[in-house]
Amino acid sequence: MDFFLFIFVYVGFLSFIVYVLLFGQSESNRNGFIGYVHSILTYEIWAFLKKMLVKIFGKSADTFLKKIVVYMCLTWNPFMMLFYVAILIGGFFVFFVWAFPEIIQIPTISSWNYVYIFLIIANVITTFLLCVFTDPGSITKDNVDIYLTHFPPDNLIFFPKFCETCKIQRPARSKHCRFVNKCVARYDHYCGWVANTMGLNNYRYFVLFLIANMIMCSYASYIIFRILYYNVKNSSILDLVFFDKYGNPSPISFSHILRYIIVEYRALFGLLIMVFMMGIVLFAFVAYHLYLIATNTTTNETFRYADLKEEIHMFENFKASQEQKD
């Protein structure tokens, strides 16, 4: 297989897996092929592994795995946030060690980029801290009446409901988050990357956080591409000529140039692939949340509406089948 084709297939496969994991349970995908693959990746594989481990180690393995699942997936923990911080620090390290010195030597890149770099980094760190430490909109006995006034039930997807954990009447558009163990006003979702729930008070910071990371990845992709392009253009590799077995000359191919880049600039190339793919994913997230803002909807509500539509569809099919029998 051609080396360039291998890279293309590899990136395409990773992009497909990311799309399946992020959007496999969406309304348009949950009942199709994407939803089926999502079920395999998120349930079937792990159920099979669990079954195998129980056969090998006995019921103690099942108890141990349940504890891990509960802690990692159903309880607040900082591991995803620490993983994000580790990726961020690693990316900064690679950029400042391998990319920053190159920028200084490239005359076509303006010195203003030094300012842009630090502004972008400051923006990412600031929005991250705001997401982590801003209260999402906790509902307590002291402020529940205010939220009940602003968010009355619509009797469609939100009905009057009492929260047995918080011992309060739960306002519409709110939800009790098991991760932070509190009811959150205008609940959107829990984000493990910042180890906090996104709600009425910090959702705006979350959107800014997504935009900041998208800009950072897009800018890093642009700068690294400029560095690699400049170095390849000013190297002697473009003057190389290859001869086939019949002695016919041919210019160097893009595949050979790509191999040269991977060998000579492996750290920058690896960072480029990572930030480019993350930039695409972040663009999709930003577009999705801007759509939610434009329609005055939350992530939680989109799933509720999807469930409602599915129930209506099932009822209509049942009704039609009964009418046919009659």
The 8 nearest C-alpha neighbors of each residue, nearest first, counted from 0:
[[1, 2, 5, 4, 3, 6, 8, 7],
 [0, 2, 4, 3, 5, 254, 6, 7],
 [1, 3, 5, 4, 254, 0, 6, 258],
 [4, 2, 6, 254, 5, 1, 7, 257],
 [5, 3, 7, 1, 2, 6, 8, 0],
 [4, 6, 2, 8, 3, 7, 9, 1],
 [7, 5, 9, 3, 4, 8, 10, 2],
 [6, 8, 4, 10, 5, 9, 11, 3],
 [9, 7, 11, 5, 6, 10, 12, 4],
 [8, 10, 6, 12, 11, 7, 5, 13],
 [11, 9, 13, 7, 12, 8, 14, 6],
 [10, 12, 8, 14, 9, 13, 7, 15],
 [11, 13, 15, 9, 14, 10, 8, 16],
 [12, 14, 16, 10, 15, 11, 17, 9],
 [15, 13, 11, 17, 12, 16, 10, 18],
 [14, 16, 12, 18, 13, 17, 11, 19],
 [17, 15, 19, 13, 18, 14, 20, 12],
 [16, 18, 14, 20, 15, 19, 21, 13],
 [19, 17, 15, 21, 16, 20, 22, 14],
 [20, 18, 23, 16, 22, 17, 21, 37],
 [19, 21, 17, 18, 23, 22, 37, 16],
 [22, 20, 18, 19, 23, 17, 24, 25],
 [23, 21, 25, 19, 24, 18, 20, 28],
 [24, 22, 19, 34, 37, 33, 28, 25],
 [25, 23, 29, 22, 34, 28, 26, 37],
 [24, 26, 22, 28, 27, 29, 23, 302],
 [25, 27, 28, 305, 29, 24, 302, 30],
 [26, 28, 25, 29, 30, 31, 24, 23],
 [29, 27, 34, 31, 25, 23, 33, 30],
 [28, 30, 34, 24, 25, 31, 23, 26],
 [31, 29, 28, 34, 32, 35, 27, 33],
 [32, 30, 34, 28, 33, 29, 35, 27],
 [31, 33, 35, 34, 36, 30, 28, 29],
 [34, 32, 36, 35, 23, 31, 28, 19],
 [33, 35, 29, 23, 37, 28, 31, 32],
 [34, 36, 32, 38, 37, 33, 31, 39],
 [35, 37, 39, 33, 38, 34, 40, 32],
 [38, 36, 34, 40, 23, 35, 39, 19],
 [37, 39, 35, 41, 36, 42, 40, 34],
 [38, 40, 43, 36, 37, 42, 41, 44],
 [41, 39, 37, 38, 42, 44, 36, 43],
 [42, 40, 38, 39, 37, 43, 45, 44],
 [41, 43, 45, 38, 39, 44, 40, 46],
 [44, 42, 39, 46, 45, 47, 38, 40],
 [45, 43, 47, 46, 42, 39, 40, 48],
 [44, 46, 48, 47, 42, 43, 49, 41],
 [45, 47, 49, 43, 44, 48, 42, 50],
 [46, 48, 50, 44, 45, 49, 43, 51],
 [49, 47, 45, 51, 50, 46, 52, 44],
 [48, 50, 46, 52, 47, 51, 45, 53],
 [51, 49, 47, 53, 48, 52, 46, 54],
 [50, 52, 48, 54, 49, 53, 47, 55],
 [53, 51, 55, 49, 54, 50, 56, 48],
 [52, 54, 57, 50, 56, 55, 51, 60],
 [55, 53, 51, 52, 57, 56, 50, 58],
 [54, 56, 52, 53, 57, 51, 60, 50],
 [57, 55, 53, 60, 52, 54, 59, 58],
 [56, 58, 53, 59, 54, 60, 55, 52],
 [59, 57, 61, 60, 53, 62, 56, 54],
 [60, 58, 62, 61, 57, 63, 56, 53],
 [61, 59, 63, 58, 62, 53, 56, 57],
 [60, 62, 58, 64, 59, 63, 53, 65],
 [63, 61, 59, 65, 60, 64, 66, 58],
 [62, 64, 60, 66, 61, 65, 59, 67],
 [63, 65, 67, 61, 66, 62, 60, 68],
 [66, 64, 68, 62, 67, 63, 69, 61],
 [65, 67, 69, 63, 64, 68, 70, 62],
 [66, 68, 64, 70, 65, 69, 71, 63],
 [69, 67, 65, 71, 70, 72, 66, 64],
 [68, 70, 73, 66, 72, 67, 71, 65],
 [69, 71, 74, 67, 68, 73, 72, 66],
 [72, 70, 68, 69, 67, 73, 74, 76],
 [73, 71, 69, 68, 70, 74, 75, 67],
 [72, 74, 69, 70, 71, 178, 75, 177],
 [75, 73, 70, 178, 72, 69, 71, 76],
 [74, 76, 178, 179, 73, 77, 194, 70],
 [75, 77, 78, 74, 71, 194, 70, 79],
 [76, 78, 80, 79, 194, 81, 75, 191],
 [77, 79, 81, 80, 76, 82, 191, 71],
 [80, 78, 82, 192, 81, 191, 77, 83],
 [79, 81, 192, 83, 193, 77, 82, 78],
 [82, 80, 84, 78, 83, 79, 77, 85],
 [81, 83, 79, 85, 80, 84, 78, 86],
 [84, 82, 80, 86, 81, 85, 87, 79],
 [85, 83, 87, 81, 82, 86, 88, 80],
 [84, 86, 82, 88, 87, 83, 89, 81],
 [87, 85, 89, 83, 84, 88, 90, 82],
 [86, 88, 84, 90, 85, 89, 83, 91],
 [89, 87, 91, 85, 90, 86, 92, 84],
 [90, 88, 86, 92, 87, 91, 85, 93],
 [89, 91, 87, 93, 92, 88, 86, 94],
 [90, 92, 94, 88, 89, 93, 95, 87],
 [91, 93, 89, 95, 90, 94, 96, 88],
 [94, 92, 90, 96, 91, 95, 97, 89],
 [95, 93, 98, 91, 92, 97, 96, 90],
 [94, 96, 99, 92, 93, 98, 97, 91],
 [95, 97, 93, 94, 92, 98, 99, 100],
 [98, 96, 94, 93, 95, 99, 100, 267],
 [99, 97, 94, 101, 100, 95, 96, 102],
 [98, 100, 95, 102, 101, 97, 94, 96],
 [101, 99, 103, 102, 98, 97, 104, 96],
 [102, 100, 98, 104, 99, 103, 105, 226],
 [103, 101, 99, 105, 104, 100, 98, 108],
 [102, 104, 101, 100, 105, 99, 106, 110],
 [103, 105, 101, 102, 106, 100, 108, 107],
 [104, 106, 102, 107, 103, 108, 101, 229],
 [107, 105, 108, 104, 109, 103, 102, 110],
 [108, 106, 105, 109, 102, 229, 104, 225],
 [109, 107, 106, 105, 110, 102, 112, 103],
 [110, 108, 111, 112, 107, 106, 113, 105],
 [109, 111, 112, 113, 108, 114, 103, 102],
 [112, 110, 109, 113, 114, 115, 108, 116],
 [111, 113, 115, 110, 114, 109, 116, 108],
 [114, 112, 116, 111, 115, 110, 117, 109],
 [113, 115, 112, 111, 116, 117, 118, 110],
 [116, 114, 112, 118, 113, 117, 119, 111],
 [117, 115, 113, 119, 114, 118, 112, 120],
 [116, 118, 120, 119, 114, 115, 121, 113],
 [119, 117, 121, 115, 120, 116, 122, 114],
 [118, 120, 122, 116, 117, 121, 115, 215],
 [119, 121, 117, 123, 122, 118, 124, 116],
 [122, 120, 118, 124, 119, 123, 125, 117],
 [121, 123, 119, 125, 120, 124, 118, 126],
 [124, 122, 120, 211, 126, 121, 125, 127],
 [123, 125, 127, 121, 122, 126, 128, 120],
 [126, 124, 122, 128, 127, 123, 121, 129],
 [127, 125, 208, 129, 123, 128, 124, 204],
 [126, 128, 124, 130, 125, 129, 208, 123],
 [129, 127, 131, 125, 130, 126, 132, 124],
 [130, 128, 126, 127, 132, 131, 133, 125],
 [131, 129, 127, 128, 133, 132, 204, 205],
 [130, 132, 128, 193, 129, 195, 133, 127],
 [131, 133, 129, 130, 128, 134, 195, 127],
 [134, 132, 129, 130, 201, 131, 135, 200],
 [133, 135, 136, 132, 200, 137, 201, 131],
 [136, 134, 198, 200, 201, 197, 196, 199],
 [137, 135, 200, 184, 183, 199, 134, 198],
 [136, 138, 183, 182, 135, 139, 184, 181],
 [137, 139, 182, 143, 183, 142, 136, 184],
 [140, 138, 141, 142, 143, 137, 167, 165],
 [139, 141, 143, 142, 167, 138, 144, 166],
 [140, 142, 139, 143, 144, 138, 145, 167],
 [143, 141, 139, 145, 144, 140, 138, 146],
 [142, 144, 146, 140, 145, 139, 138, 141],
 [145, 143, 147, 146, 142, 148, 141, 140],
 [146, 144, 148, 143, 147, 142, 149, 150],
 [145, 147, 149, 143, 148, 144, 150, 170],
 [148, 146, 170, 144, 150, 145, 149, 151],
 [149, 147, 145, 146, 150, 151, 144, 170],
 [148, 150, 146, 147, 151, 145, 170, 144],
 [149, 151, 171, 147, 148, 170, 146, 152],
 [150, 152, 171, 147, 148, 149, 170, 153],
 [153, 151, 171, 158, 157, 154, 159, 150],
 [152, 154, 155, 157, 151, 158, 156, 171],
 [155, 153, 158, 157, 152, 156, 159, 151],
 [156, 154, 153, 157, 158, 152, 307, 304],
 [155, 157, 154, 303, 158, 153, 304, 307],
 [158, 156, 152, 154, 171, 153, 155, 172],
 [157, 159, 154, 152, 160, 153, 156, 171],
 [160, 158, 152, 157, 161, 169, 170, 168],
 [161, 159, 169, 168, 158, 162, 170, 157],
 [160, 162, 168, 169, 167, 163, 159, 166],
 [163, 161, 166, 167, 164, 165, 169, 168],
 [162, 164, 166, 165, 161, 167, 168, 160],
 [165, 163, 162, 166, 181, 167, 180, 175],
 [164, 166, 167, 162, 163, 181, 182, 139],
 [167, 165, 163, 162, 164, 161, 168, 140],
 [166, 168, 162, 165, 161, 169, 140, 143],
 [169, 167, 161, 160, 162, 170, 166, 159],
 [168, 170, 161, 160, 162, 167, 171, 173],
 [171, 169, 147, 150, 173, 146, 151, 168],
 [170, 172, 152, 150, 173, 157, 151, 169],
 [173, 171, 185, 186, 170, 184, 150, 174],
 [174, 172, 184, 185, 186, 171, 183, 170],
 [175, 173, 182, 183, 186, 176, 172, 184],
 [174, 176, 182, 181, 183, 177, 180, 173],
 [177, 175, 178, 180, 181, 179, 182, 174],
 [176, 178, 180, 179, 175, 74, 73, 181],
 [179, 177, 75, 74, 176, 180, 73, 189],
 [178, 180, 181, 177, 176, 75, 196, 195],
 [181, 179, 177, 176, 178, 175, 182, 164],
 [182, 180, 175, 176, 179, 183, 137, 165],
 [181, 183, 175, 174, 138, 137, 176, 173],
 [184, 182, 137, 136, 186, 173, 174, 138],
 [183, 185, 173, 136, 186, 199, 198, 138],
 [186, 184, 172, 173, 199, 198, 187, 183],
 [185, 187, 198, 173, 184, 183, 174, 188],
 [186, 188, 297, 298, 299, 198, 197, 185],
 [189, 187, 197, 196, 186, 190, 299, 298],
 [188, 190, 196, 197, 195, 191, 187, 178],
 [191, 189, 192, 195, 193, 194, 196, 188],
 [190, 192, 194, 193, 79, 80, 189, 195],
 [193, 191, 80, 79, 190, 194, 83, 82],
 [192, 194, 80, 131, 191, 195, 190, 130],
 [195, 193, 191, 192, 190, 80, 77, 131],
 [194, 196, 193, 190, 131, 189, 197, 191],
 [195, 197, 189, 190, 135, 188, 198, 194],
 [198, 196, 202, 188, 187, 135, 189, 201],
 [199, 197, 186, 135, 185, 202, 187, 200],
 [198, 200, 185, 136, 184, 201, 135, 202],
 [199, 201, 135, 136, 198, 202, 134, 133],
 [202, 200, 135, 204, 203, 198, 197, 199],
 [201, 203, 205, 197, 198, 204, 199, 200],
 [204, 202, 206, 205, 201, 207, 200, 199],
 [203, 205, 207, 201, 202, 206, 130, 208],
 [204, 206, 208, 202, 207, 203, 130, 209],
 [205, 207, 209, 203, 208, 204, 210, 202],
 [206, 208, 204, 210, 205, 209, 211, 203],
 [209, 207, 205, 126, 211, 206, 210, 204],
 [208, 210, 206, 212, 207, 211, 213, 285],
 [209, 211, 207, 213, 208, 212, 214, 206],
 [212, 210, 208, 214, 123, 213, 209, 207],
 [211, 213, 215, 209, 214, 210, 123, 216],
 [212, 214, 210, 278, 216, 281, 215, 211],
 [215, 213, 217, 211, 212, 216, 218, 210],
 [214, 216, 212, 218, 213, 217, 219, 119],
 [215, 217, 274, 278, 219, 213, 218, 214],
 [218, 216, 214, 220, 219, 215, 278, 213],
 [217, 219, 221, 215, 220, 216, 214, 222],
 [220, 218, 216, 222, 221, 217, 215, 223],
 [221, 219, 217, 223, 218, 271, 222, 275],
 [220, 222, 218, 224, 219, 223, 225, 217],
 [223, 221, 225, 219, 224, 220, 218, 226],
 [222, 224, 226, 220, 225, 221, 219, 227],
 [223, 225, 227, 221, 226, 222, 228, 220],
 [224, 226, 222, 228, 223, 227, 229, 221],
 [227, 225, 223, 229, 224, 228, 230, 222],
 [228, 226, 224, 230, 229, 225, 231, 223],
 [227, 229, 225, 231, 226, 230, 224, 232],
 [230, 228, 232, 226, 227, 231, 225, 233],
 [229, 231, 227, 233, 232, 228, 234, 226],
 [232, 230, 234, 228, 233, 229, 227, 236],
 [233, 231, 229, 230, 234, 228, 237, 235],
 [234, 232, 230, 231, 229, 235, 237, 228],
 [235, 233, 231, 236, 232, 230, 237, 238],
 [234, 236, 238, 237, 233, 239, 231, 232],
 [235, 237, 238, 239, 234, 231, 256, 251],
 [236, 238, 235, 239, 251, 234, 232, 231],
 [239, 237, 236, 235, 240, 251, 250, 234],
 [240, 238, 236, 237, 251, 241, 250, 235],
 [241, 239, 250, 249, 251, 248, 238, 242],
 [240, 242, 249, 248, 250, 251, 243, 239],
 [243, 241, 248, 246, 247, 249, 244, 240],
 [242, 244, 246, 245, 247, 241, 248, 249],
 [245, 243, 246, 242, 247, 248, 241, 249],
 [244, 246, 243, 247, 242, 248, 241, 249],
 [245, 247, 242, 243, 244, 248, 241, 249],
 [246, 248, 242, 243, 245, 249, 244, 241],
 [249, 247, 242, 241, 240, 246, 243, 250],
 [248, 250, 241, 240, 242, 251, 247, 243],
 [251, 249, 240, 241, 252, 239, 248, 238],
 [250, 252, 240, 239, 241, 255, 249, 237],
 [253, 251, 254, 255, 250, 256, 249, 257],
 [252, 254, 256, 255, 257, 251, 3, 258],
 [253, 255, 257, 3, 252, 256, 2, 258],
 [256, 254, 258, 252, 257, 253, 259, 251],
 [255, 257, 253, 259, 258, 254, 260, 252],
 [258, 256, 260, 254, 259, 255, 253, 261],
 [259, 257, 255, 261, 260, 256, 262, 254],
 [258, 260, 256, 262, 257, 261, 263, 255],
 [259, 261, 257, 263, 264, 258, 262, 256],
 [262, 260, 265, 258, 264, 259, 263, 268],
 [263, 261, 259, 260, 265, 264, 258, 257],
 [262, 264, 260, 261, 265, 259, 258, 266],
 [265, 263, 260, 261, 267, 266, 262, 268],
 [264, 266, 261, 268, 262, 267, 269, 263],
 [267, 265, 269, 268, 264, 270, 93, 97],
 [268, 266, 270, 269, 264, 265, 271, 223],
 [267, 269, 271, 265, 270, 266, 264, 261],
 [270, 268, 266, 272, 271, 267, 265, 273],
 [269, 271, 267, 273, 268, 272, 274, 266],
 [272, 270, 268, 269, 274, 273, 220, 275],
 [273, 271, 275, 269, 270, 274, 276, 268],
 [272, 274, 270, 276, 271, 275, 277, 269],
 [275, 273, 216, 277, 271, 276, 272, 278],
 [274, 276, 278, 272, 277, 273, 220, 271],
 [277, 275, 279, 278, 273, 274, 272, 280],
 [278, 276, 274, 280, 279, 275, 281, 273],
 [277, 279, 275, 281, 216, 213, 276, 280],
 [280, 278, 282, 276, 277, 281, 283, 275],
 [281, 279, 277, 283, 282, 278, 284, 276],
 [280, 282, 284, 278, 283, 213, 279, 277],
 [283, 281, 279, 285, 284, 280, 278, 286],
 [282, 284, 286, 280, 281, 285, 287, 279],
 [285, 283, 281, 287, 282, 286, 288, 280],
 [284, 286, 282, 288, 287, 283, 289, 281],
 [287, 285, 289, 283, 284, 288, 282, 290],
 [288, 286, 284, 290, 285, 289, 283, 291],
 [287, 289, 291, 290, 285, 286, 284, 292],
 [288, 290, 292, 286, 291, 287, 285, 293],
 [289, 291, 293, 287, 288, 292, 286, 294],
 [292, 290, 288, 296, 294, 289, 293, 295],
 [291, 293, 295, 289, 290, 294, 288, 296],
 [292, 294, 290, 291, 295, 289, 296, 288],
 [293, 295, 291, 296, 292, 290, 289, 297],
 [296, 294, 292, 293, 291, 297, 290, 289],
 [297, 295, 291, 294, 300, 292, 298, 301],
 [298, 296, 187, 300, 299, 291, 301, 295],
 [297, 299, 187, 301, 300, 188, 302, 296],
 [300, 298, 187, 297, 302, 301, 188, 303],
 [299, 301, 303, 297, 302, 298, 304, 296],
 [302, 300, 304, 298, 303, 299, 305, 297],
 [303, 301, 305, 300, 304, 299, 306, 298],
 [302, 304, 300, 306, 305, 301, 307, 299],
 [303, 305, 307, 301, 306, 302, 300, 308],
 [306, 304, 302, 308, 307, 303, 26, 301],
 [305, 307, 309, 303, 304, 308, 302, 310],
 [306, 308, 304, 310, 309, 305, 303, 311],
 [309, 307, 311, 305, 310, 306, 312, 304],
 [308, 310, 312, 306, 307, 311, 313, 305],
 [309, 311, 313, 307, 312, 308, 314, 306],
 [312, 310, 314, 308, 309, 313, 315, 307],
 [311, 313, 309, 315, 310, 314, 308, 316],
 [314, 312, 310, 316, 311, 315, 309, 317],
 [313, 315, 317, 311, 316, 312, 318, 310],
 [316, 314, 318, 312, 317, 313, 319, 311],
 [317, 315, 319, 313, 314, 318, 320, 312],
 [316, 318, 314, 320, 315, 319, 313, 321],
 [317, 319, 315, 321, 316, 320, 314, 322],
 [318, 320, 316, 322, 321, 317, 315, 323],
 [321, 319, 323, 317, 318, 322, 316, 324],
 [320, 322, 324, 318, 323, 319, 317, 325],
 [323, 321, 325, 319, 324, 320, 318, 317],
 [322, 324, 320, 321, 325, 319, 318, 317],
 [323, 325, 321, 322, 320, 319, 318, 317],
 [324, 322, 323, 321, 320, 319, 318, 317]]
